[in-house]
Amino acid sequence: MKDFILFMYDDAPDAVAASEGASWRSYFSTLHASGQFDGGSSIGPGKKFRKDCPDQDSHLGVTGFIRVRAADLAHAKVFLAGNPIYEAGGTVEIRELPRDE
């Protein structure tokens, strides 16, 4: 199994559906039941820092992440089903987390 991270963006056309608590509870129940869920969190506001530069507000648009295990990217896409952001028409980005050797 490979490790993947799903990034949720704040671009869903239906923001109410994307943030509906019952939908998130149902989605997380499905993730837990899969046995391939390794955690996640919402992401709050932050700042970007760079040596010798003034601090800047972070505007990534990423509002949360979820870690899962899957055989490959095609199998990781299964975890899009039921994701409230995805179901509301928003963006969910999936990235593989390569293991350092």
N, CA, C and O atoms as a GROMACS GRO file, in nm:
protein
  404
    1MET      N    1   0.083  -0.119   0.000
    1MET     CA    2   0.000   0.000   0.000
    1MET      C    3   0.087   0.125   0.000
    1MET      O    4   0.194   0.129   0.062
    2LYS      N    5   0.041   0.224  -0.070
    2LYS     CA    6   0.107   0.354  -0.073
    2LYS      C    7   0.027   0.452   0.012
    2LYS      O    8  -0.092   0.432   0.036
    3ASP      N    9   0.092   0.558   0.055
    3ASP     CA   10   0.026   0.663   0.132
    3ASP      C   11  -0.013   0.777   0.039
    3ASP      O   12   0.063   0.816  -0.050
    4PHE      N   13  -0.134   0.829   0.061
    4PHE     CA   14  -0.184   0.941  -0.018
    4PHE      C   15  -0.243   1.046   0.075
    4PHE      O   16  -0.288   1.016   0.186
    5ILE      N   17  -0.241   1.170   0.028
    5ILE     CA   18  -0.305   1.278   0.101
    5ILE      C   19  -0.406   1.344   0.008
    5ILE      O   20  -0.376   1.371  -0.108
    6LEU      N   21  -0.523   1.370   0.060
    6LEU     CA   22  -0.628   1.441  -0.013
    6LEU      C   23  -0.636   1.582   0.044
    6LEU      O   24  -0.658   1.598   0.164
    7PHE      N   25  -0.619   1.682  -0.040
    7PHE     CA   26  -0.632   1.822   0.002
    7PHE      C   27  -0.768   1.872  -0.042
    7PHE      O   28  -0.804   1.860  -0.159
    8MET      N   29  -0.844   1.930   0.049
    8MET     CA   30  -0.973   1.989   0.018
    8MET      C   31  -0.956   2.141   0.002
    8MET      O   32  -0.894   2.206   0.086
    9TYR      N   33  -1.012   2.193  -0.104
    9TYR     CA   34  -1.004   2.337  -0.133
    9TYR      C   35  -1.137   2.405  -0.098
    9TYR      O   36  -1.240   2.339  -0.083
   10ASP      N   37  -1.132   2.535  -0.086
   10ASP     CA   38  -1.252   2.612  -0.049
   10ASP      C   39  -1.323   2.671  -0.171
   10ASP      O   40  -1.366   2.786  -0.168
   11ASP      N   41  -1.334   2.591  -0.279
   11ASP     CA   42  -1.392   2.643  -0.402
   11ASP      C   43  -1.525   2.577  -0.441
   11ASP      O   44  -1.568   2.588  -0.556
   12ALA      N   45  -1.590   2.509  -0.348
   12ALA     CA   46  -1.717   2.442  -0.381
   12ALA      C   47  -1.825   2.545  -0.413
   12ALA      O   48  -1.847   2.637  -0.334
   13PRO      N   49  -1.893   2.531  -0.526
   13PRO     CA   50  -2.001   2.623  -0.560
   13PRO      C   51  -2.114   2.621  -0.456
   13PRO      O   52  -2.179   2.723  -0.433
   14ASP      N   53  -2.136   2.506  -0.394
   14ASP     CA   54  -2.240   2.494  -0.291
   14ASP      C   55  -2.170   2.483  -0.155
   14ASP      O   56  -2.150   2.374  -0.102
   15ALA      N   57  -2.133   2.599  -0.100
   15ALA     CA   58  -2.057   2.603   0.026
   15ALA      C   59  -2.135   2.544   0.143
   15ALA      O   60  -2.075   2.488   0.235
   16VAL      N   61  -2.266   2.556   0.140
   16VAL     CA   62  -2.348   2.500   0.249
   16VAL      C   63  -2.338   2.348   0.249
   16VAL      O   64  -2.315   2.288   0.354
   17ALA      N   65  -2.355   2.285   0.134
   17ALA     CA   66  -2.344   2.139   0.124
   17ALA      C   67  -2.203   2.093   0.157
   17ALA      O   68  -2.185   1.986   0.217
   18ALA      N   69  -2.102   2.172   0.119
   18ALA     CA   70  -1.962   2.134   0.142
   18ALA      C   71  -1.925   2.134   0.290
   18ALA      O   72  -1.829   2.069   0.331
   19SER      N   73  -2.001   2.208   0.371
   19SER     CA   74  -1.968   2.219   0.513
   19SER      C   75  -2.071   2.152   0.604
   19SER      O   76  -2.062   2.166   0.726
   20GLU      N   77  -2.166   2.082   0.548
   20GLU     CA   78  -2.274   2.020   0.625
   20GLU      C   79  -2.220   1.910   0.716
   20GLU      O   80  -2.158   1.814   0.670
   21GLY      N   81  -2.244   1.925   0.846
   21GLY     CA   82  -2.188   1.836   0.948
   21GLY      C   83  -2.227   1.690   0.932
   21GLY      O   84  -2.142   1.603   0.947
   22ALA      N   85  -2.352   1.662   0.901
   22ALA     CA   86  -2.396   1.523   0.888
   22ALA      C   87  -2.326   1.454   0.771
   22ALA      O   88  -2.294   1.336   0.779
   23SER      N   89  -2.301   1.528   0.663
   23SER     CA   90  -2.230   1.470   0.548
   23SER      C   91  -2.086   1.435   0.585
   23SER      O   92  -2.035   1.330   0.546
   24TRP      N   93  -2.022   1.523   0.661
   24TRP     CA   94  -1.884   1.494   0.704
   24TRP      C   95  -1.880   1.376   0.799
   24TRP      O   96  -1.790   1.292   0.789
   25ARG      N   97  -1.975   1.367   0.891
   25ARG     CA   98  -1.977   1.253   0.984
   25ARG      C   99  -1.995   1.122   0.909
   25ARG      O  100  -1.928   1.023   0.938
   26SER      N  101  -2.084   1.121   0.811
   26SER     CA  102  -2.107   1.002   0.729
   26SER      C  103  -1.981   0.965   0.650
   26SER      O  104  -1.943   0.848   0.643
   27TYR      N  105  -1.917   1.066   0.592
   27TYR     CA  106  -1.795   1.043   0.514
   27TYR      C  107  -1.685   0.985   0.602
   27TYR      O  108  -1.618   0.889   0.563
   28PHE      N  109  -1.664   1.043   0.720
   28PHE     CA  110  -1.560   0.992   0.809
   28PHE      C  111  -1.592   0.852   0.861
   28PHE      O  112  -1.501   0.773   0.884
   29SER      N  113  -1.718   0.821   0.880
   29SER     CA  114  -1.756   0.684   0.917
   29SER      C  115  -1.715   0.586   0.809
   29SER      O  116  -1.665   0.477   0.838
   30THR      N  117  -1.738   0.624   0.683
   30THR     CA  118  -1.698   0.540   0.570
   30THR      C  119  -1.547   0.525   0.564
   30THR      O  120  -1.496   0.415   0.541
   31LEU      N  121  -1.474   0.634   0.586
   31LEU     CA  122  -1.328   0.627   0.586
   31LEU      C  123  -1.277   0.534   0.695
   31LEU      O  124  -1.191   0.449   0.671
   32HIS      N  125  -1.330   0.550   0.815
   32HIS     CA  126  -1.289   0.463   0.927
   32HIS      C  127  -1.317   0.317   0.896
   32HIS      O  128  -1.234   0.230   0.924
   33ALA      N  129  -1.432   0.289   0.840
   33ALA     CA  130  -1.472   0.151   0.809
   33ALA      C  131  -1.382   0.089   0.702
   33ALA      O  132  -1.369  -0.034   0.695
   34SER      N  133  -1.320   0.172   0.618
   34SER     CA  134  -1.233   0.118   0.512
   34SER      C  135  -1.105   0.055   0.567
   34SER      O  136  -1.044  -0.029   0.501
   35GLY      N  137  -1.065   0.095   0.686
   35GLY     CA  138  -0.940   0.046   0.743
   35GLY      C  139  -0.818   0.107   0.677
   35GLY      O  140  -0.705   0.067   0.707
   36GLN      N  141  -0.838   0.203   0.587
   36GLN     CA  142  -0.727   0.264   0.514
   36GLN      C  143  -0.714   0.414   0.542
   36GLN      O  144  -0.644   0.486   0.471
   37PHE      N  145  -0.782   0.460   0.645
   37PHE     CA  146  -0.782   0.600   0.685
   37PHE      C  147  -0.675   0.622   0.791
   37PHE      O  148  -0.672   0.552   0.892
   38ASP      N  149  -0.588   0.720   0.768
   38ASP     CA  150  -0.478   0.748   0.861
   38ASP      C  151  -0.485   0.888   0.921
   38ASP      O  152  -0.383   0.941   0.964
   39GLY      N  153  -0.603   0.946   0.925
   39GLY     CA  154  -0.619   1.075   0.992
   39GLY      C  155  -0.634   1.191   0.896
   39GLY      O  156  -0.634   1.175   0.774
   40GLY      N  157  -0.647   1.307   0.954
   40GLY     CA  158  -0.663   1.430   0.878
   40GLY      C  159  -0.706   1.542   0.969
   40GLY      O  160  -0.719   1.524   1.090
   41SER      N  161  -0.728   1.657   0.911
   41SER     CA  162  -0.765   1.773   0.990
   41SER      C  163  -0.811   1.885   0.899
   41SER      O  164  -0.777   1.890   0.781
   42SER      N  165  -0.889   1.975   0.956
   42SER     CA  166  -0.914   2.100   0.886
   42SER      C  167  -0.787   2.184   0.901
   42SER      O  168  -0.705   2.158   0.989
   43ILE      N  169  -0.772   2.284   0.816
   43ILE     CA  170  -0.654   2.369   0.818
   43ILE      C  171  -0.701   2.514   0.833
   43ILE      O  172  -0.779   2.562   0.752
   44GLY      N  173  -0.653   2.580   0.935
   44GLY     CA  174  -0.690   2.719   0.960
   44GLY      C  175  -0.599   2.817   0.887
   44GLY      O  176  -0.511   2.777   0.811
   45PRO      N  177  -0.622   2.945   0.910
   45PRO     CA  178  -0.540   3.047   0.845
   45PRO      C  179  -0.396   3.042   0.895
   45PRO      O  180  -0.368   2.989   1.002
   46GLY      N  181  -0.306   3.097   0.816
   46GLY     CA  182  -0.166   3.097   0.854
   46GLY      C  183  -0.088   3.205   0.785
   46GLY      O  184  -0.144   3.290   0.716
   47LYS      N  185   0.041   3.202   0.804
   47LYS     CA  186   0.134   3.298   0.743
   47LYS      C  187   0.243   3.221   0.671
   47LYS      O  188   0.275   3.107   0.706
   48LYS      N  189   0.302   3.285   0.570
   48LYS     CA  190   0.417   3.230   0.500
   48LYS      C  191   0.540   3.306   0.550
   48LYS      O  192   0.536   3.427   0.569
   49PHE      N  193   0.650   3.233   0.569
   49PHE     CA  194   0.772   3.292   0.619
   49PHE      C  195   0.887   3.261   0.525
   49PHE      O  196   0.900   3.150   0.473
   50ARG      N  197   0.968   3.361   0.505
   50ARG     CA  198   1.086   3.345   0.420
   50ARG      C  199   1.196   3.433   0.478
   50ARG      O  200   1.173   3.549   0.512
   51LYS      N  201   1.313   3.376   0.489
   51LYS     CA  202   1.424   3.449   0.548
   51LYS      C  203   1.444   3.582   0.474
   51LYS      O  204   1.441   3.587   0.351
   52ASP      N  205   1.464   3.688   0.550
   52ASP     CA  206   1.489   3.822   0.498
   52ASP      C  207   1.373   3.881   0.417
   52ASP      O  208   1.394   3.970   0.334
   53CYS      N  209   1.251   3.832   0.440
   53CYS     CA  210   1.132   3.886   0.375
   53CYS      C  211   1.025   3.910   0.481
   53CYS      O  212   1.023   3.842   0.584
   54PRO      N  213   0.935   4.005   0.457
   54PRO     CA  214   0.827   4.025   0.554
   54PRO      C  215   0.730   3.906   0.552
   54PRO      O  216   0.713   3.839   0.450
   55ASP      N  217   0.668   3.880   0.667
   55ASP     CA  218   0.567   3.774   0.674
   55ASP      C  219   0.453   3.807   0.578
   55ASP      O  220   0.419   3.923   0.557
   56GLN      N  221   0.394   3.701   0.520
   56GLN     CA  222   0.283   3.719   0.427
   56GLN      C  223   0.168   3.628   0.467
   56GLN      O  224   0.190   3.518   0.517
   57ASP      N  225   0.045   3.674   0.443
   57ASP     CA  226  -0.070   3.588   0.465
   57ASP      C  227  -0.066   3.472   0.366
   57ASP      O  228  -0.025   3.489   0.252
   58SER      N  229  -0.109   3.357   0.412
   58SER     CA  230  -0.114   3.240   0.325
   58SER      C  231  -0.251   3.234   0.258
   58SER      O  232  -0.353   3.244   0.325
   59HIS      N  233  -0.253   3.219   0.127
   59HIS     CA  234  -0.378   3.218   0.050
   59HIS      C  235  -0.386   3.092  -0.035
   59HIS      O  236  -0.424   3.100  -0.152
   60LEU      N  237  -0.354   2.978   0.020
   60LEU     CA  238  -0.354   2.855  -0.059
   60LEU      C  239  -0.494   2.809  -0.097
   60LEU      O  240  -0.511   2.747  -0.202
   61GLY      N  241  -0.593   2.839  -0.017
   61GLY     CA  242  -0.727   2.791  -0.045
   61GLY      C  243  -0.750   2.649   0.001
   61GLY      O  244  -0.858   2.593  -0.023
   62VAL      N  245  -0.652   2.588   0.066
   62VAL     CA  246  -0.666   2.452   0.118
   62VAL      C  247  -0.729   2.462   0.256
   62VAL      O  248  -0.679   2.534   0.343
   63THR      N  249  -0.839   2.389   0.276
   63THR     CA  250  -0.911   2.399   0.403
   63THR      C  251  -0.898   2.274   0.490
   63THR      O  252  -0.938   2.275   0.607
   64GLY      N  253  -0.841   2.166   0.434
   64GLY     CA  254  -0.825   2.045   0.514
   64GLY      C  255  -0.751   1.938   0.436
   64GLY      O  256  -0.728   1.950   0.316
   65PHE      N  257  -0.714   1.833   0.510
   65PHE     CA  258  -0.647   1.720   0.446
   65PHE      C  259  -0.691   1.590   0.510
   65PHE      O  260  -0.738   1.588   0.624
   66ILE      N  261  -0.676   1.482   0.434
   66ILE     CA  262  -0.706   1.347   0.481
   66ILE      C  263  -0.596   1.256   0.430
   66ILE      O  264  -0.556   1.265   0.314
   67ARG      N  265  -0.545   1.168   0.516
   67ARG     CA  266  -0.444   1.070   0.476
   67ARG      C  267  -0.510   0.933   0.464
   67ARG      O  268  -0.586   0.890   0.552
   68VAL      N  269  -0.480   0.864   0.354
   68VAL     CA  270  -0.534   0.730   0.329
   68VAL      C  271  -0.424   0.642   0.272
   68VAL      O  272  -0.319   0.690   0.229
   69ARG      N  273  -0.449   0.513   0.272
   69ARG     CA  274  -0.361   0.416   0.208
   69ARG      C  275  -0.437   0.351   0.093
   69ARG      O  276  -0.554   0.317   0.106
   70ALA      N  277  -0.367   0.335  -0.020
   70ALA     CA  278  -0.428   0.273  -0.138
   70ALA      C  279  -0.317   0.212  -0.223
   70ALA      O  280  -0.200   0.250  -0.210
   71ALA      N  281  -0.353   0.119  -0.309
   71ALA     CA  282  -0.255   0.053  -0.395
   71ALA      C  283  -0.193   0.151  -0.494
   71ALA      O  284  -0.074   0.142  -0.524
   72ASP      N  285  -0.273   0.244  -0.546
   72ASP     CA  286  -0.225   0.341  -0.644
   72ASP      C  287  -0.324   0.456  -0.650
   72ASP      O  288  -0.425   0.458  -0.579
   73LEU      N  289  -0.296   0.553  -0.737
   73LEU     CA  290  -0.381   0.672  -0.746
   73LEU      C  291  -0.524   0.636  -0.787
   73LEU      O  292  -0.620   0.694  -0.736
   74ALA      N  293  -0.538   0.541  -0.878
   74ALA     CA  294  -0.673   0.501  -0.921
   74ALA      C  295  -0.754   0.448  -0.802
   74ALA      O  296  -0.873   0.478  -0.792
   75HIS      N  297  -0.692   0.373  -0.715
   75HIS     CA  298  -0.763   0.323  -0.597
   75HIS      C  299  -0.786   0.434  -0.494
   75HIS      O  300  -0.885   0.431  -0.422
   76ALA      N  301  -0.694   0.530  -0.486
   76ALA     CA  302  -0.712   0.642  -0.393
   76ALA      C  303  -0.833   0.726  -0.432
   76ALA      O  304  -0.896   0.788  -0.346
   77LYS      N  305  -0.865   0.730  -0.563
   77LYS     CA  306  -0.980   0.808  -0.609
   77LYS      C  307  -1.112   0.756  -0.550
   77LYS      O  308  -1.211   0.829  -0.548
   78VAL      N  309  -1.113   0.633  -0.503
   78VAL     CA  310  -1.234   0.577  -0.440
   78VAL      C  311  -1.276   0.664  -0.322
   78VAL      O  312  -1.395   0.674  -0.291
   79PHE      N  313  -1.178   0.726  -0.255
   79PHE     CA  314  -1.208   0.805  -0.136
   79PHE      C  315  -1.270   0.941  -0.169
   79PHE      O  316  -1.302   1.017  -0.077
   80LEU      N  317  -1.287   0.972  -0.296
   80LEU     CA  318  -1.359   1.094  -0.333
   80LEU      C  319  -1.509   1.078  -0.310
   80LEU      O  320  -1.578   1.174  -0.276
   81ALA      N  321  -1.559   0.957  -0.329
   81ALA     CA  322  -1.702   0.932  -0.314
   81ALA      C  323  -1.748   0.968  -0.173
   81ALA      O  324  -1.694   0.917  -0.075
   82GLY      N  325  -1.847   1.054  -0.164
   82GLY     CA  326  -1.901   1.094  -0.036
   82GLY      C  327  -1.831   1.212   0.028
   82GLY      O  328  -1.881   1.267   0.127
   83ASN      N  329  -1.715   1.252  -0.026
   83ASN     CA  330  -1.645   1.369   0.031
   83ASN      C  331  -1.732   1.492   0.007
   83ASN      O  332  -1.760   1.524  -0.109
   84PRO      N  333  -1.775   1.561   0.112
   84PRO     CA  334  -1.867   1.673   0.095
   84PRO      C  335  -1.816   1.784   0.002
   84PRO      O  336  -1.896   1.844  -0.070
   85ILE      N  337  -1.688   1.813   0.004
   85ILE     CA  338  -1.633   1.915  -0.085
   85ILE      C  339  -1.648   1.869  -0.230
   85ILE      O  340  -1.697   1.943  -0.315
   86TYR      N  341  -1.606   1.746  -0.257
   86TYR     CA  342  -1.613   1.689  -0.392
   86TYR      C  343  -1.757   1.680  -0.439
   86TYR      O  344  -1.789   1.717  -0.552
   87GLU      N  345  -1.845   1.629  -0.352
   87GLU     CA  346  -1.986   1.612  -0.389
   87GLU      C  347  -2.055   1.746  -0.414
   87GLU      O  348  -2.154   1.752  -0.487
   88ALA      N  349  -2.004   1.854  -0.353
   88ALA     CA  350  -2.062   1.987  -0.372
   88ALA      C  351  -2.000   2.059  -0.491
   88ALA      O  352  -2.027   2.177  -0.512
   89GLY      N  353  -1.916   1.989  -0.569
   89GLY     CA  354  -1.858   2.048  -0.688
   89GLY      C  355  -1.723   2.115  -0.666
   89GLY      O  356  -1.671   2.181  -0.756
   90GLY      N  357  -1.666   2.098  -0.547
   90GLY     CA  358  -1.537   2.158  -0.517
   90GLY      C  359  -1.420   2.068  -0.553
   90GLY      O  360  -1.438   1.955  -0.598
   91THR      N  361  -1.302   2.120  -0.533
   91THR     CA  362  -1.178   2.051  -0.569
   91THR      C  363  -1.121   1.973  -0.453
   91THR      O  364  -1.109   2.022  -0.341
   92VAL      N  365  -1.085   1.848  -0.483
   92VAL     CA  366  -1.008   1.765  -0.390
   92VAL      C  367  -0.887   1.716  -0.470
   92VAL      O  368  -0.902   1.649  -0.572
   93GLU      N  369  -0.769   1.751  -0.422
   93GLU     CA  370  -0.644   1.711  -0.488
   93GLU      C  371  -0.588   1.590  -0.416
   93GLU      O  372  -0.584   1.586  -0.294
   94ILE      N  373  -0.544   1.490  -0.492
   94ILE     CA  374  -0.485   1.370  -0.434
   94ILE      C  375  -0.337   1.367  -0.471
   94ILE      O  376  -0.302   1.379  -0.588
   95ARG      N  377  -0.252   1.351  -0.371
   95ARG     CA  378  -0.108   1.342  -0.393
   95ARG      C  379  -0.053   1.220  -0.322
   95ARG      O  380  -0.093   1.187  -0.211
   96GLU      N  381   0.040   1.152  -0.390
   96GLU     CA  382   0.109   1.040  -0.326
   96GLU      C  383   0.213   1.096  -0.230
   96GLU      O  384   0.275   1.198  -0.258
   97LEU      N  385   0.231   1.028  -0.118
   97LEU     CA  386   0.334   1.065  -0.020
   97LEU      C  387   0.445   0.959  -0.031
   97LEU      O  388   0.440   0.856   0.035
   98PRO      N  389   0.546   0.986  -0.114
   98PRO     CA  390   0.654   0.888  -0.131
   98PRO      C  391   0.726   0.863   0.000
   98PRO      O  392   0.741   0.953   0.083
   99ARG      N  393   0.769   0.743   0.017
   99ARG     CA  394   0.846   0.708   0.137
   99ARG      C  395   0.993   0.737   0.112
   99ARG      O  396   1.049   0.700   0.010
  100ASP      N  397   1.054   0.805   0.208
  100ASP     CA  398   1.198   0.828   0.200
  100ASP      C  399   1.269   0.698   0.231
  100ASP      O  400   1.231   0.625   0.323
  101GLU      N  401   1.370   0.670   0.154
  101GLU     CA  402   1.442   0.544   0.175
  101GLU      C  403   1.573   0.568   0.240
  101GLU      O  404   1.647   0.473   0.266
   0.00000   0.00000   0.00000
